């Protein structure tokens, strides 16, 4: 069996981590080896420098918001044109690194499921895709992006997502969600409607089964990379 490439995307607070954990546990019950990669840690170039720029120049606190301790992020929601131009150049570098990582990971892995926590889609969704120029750029980037076997976009009600993970202004989260829905027109992504975690997991498994068939039992040890 060739490695299966799965990606999870969605606005902050949509439940990506929860659903990745649930899918990983489900696949382990099928005796499948699962490898999880995070886009920011394993793919994005100059991630530390980019985070440092956000903290020092954009005055973003860089924290993960919780209901008890809200954060005040100021990075991807800051969409001044000079910043968008700089990010677009970095995204181009990211996509070529992504191509290399996907190629190498697929070559190294056998009878394995590779799950990406965020993907190139999340970078593009941070652009104002309702404008023609960013949308044209996104189309070109999608031509360069390795195509997963199935790509999930977890939809979420922005107000509820922000309540779970208060980091960005609600106006940005609403526009951010619209960009993910716009990606449905630009790329073949599977949008999972907002629901309780168990219902979302059931939908994820159903869509996966439809896309690649029932996961075959693989007599291999589980090698999970978190």
C-alpha angles and dihedrals in degrees: 000000000000115000113274115227116210127176132195122203137165145118120302109282095025092120102254095146092049093050094045089053091048093048092046091054091047092051091048088058085059089055091246122147112238128200120189121200126184117216096220096047101035105030116019113096120230090007093161093049091047091050090047091052090052092050100042103033105025093035093232113160090216094214129139105246123229130182088253094046113026117200130220106221120183109176123086090019089062101087105174109150096245089055092046091052092050092047092048090057092048091048089056089055090046094054093054091049089048091054090053094047094047091048093049095042092050090049093049097044127073126184087000138135114220114202123192118205096213122349140198087294090069092054091051093045089062088066122087093257094179088075116082098231097054089042091053090048090050091053091053092048092050089056088059097042117099108248114239122217087242132000121200125203108191107212119213140178102253094221092052093044091052091049089057094042112018106193111112133045113270092237090060093047091054092051090042090055090050089054091055090051089049088055088061086069094045101041137023099258126153112231113208111202119237113270141132114306096256093051091048091050091051090052091048092052092045092052091046092051090049092049101045106009129244110333106255117230110257121198095219134113118259111253107186120185110193 
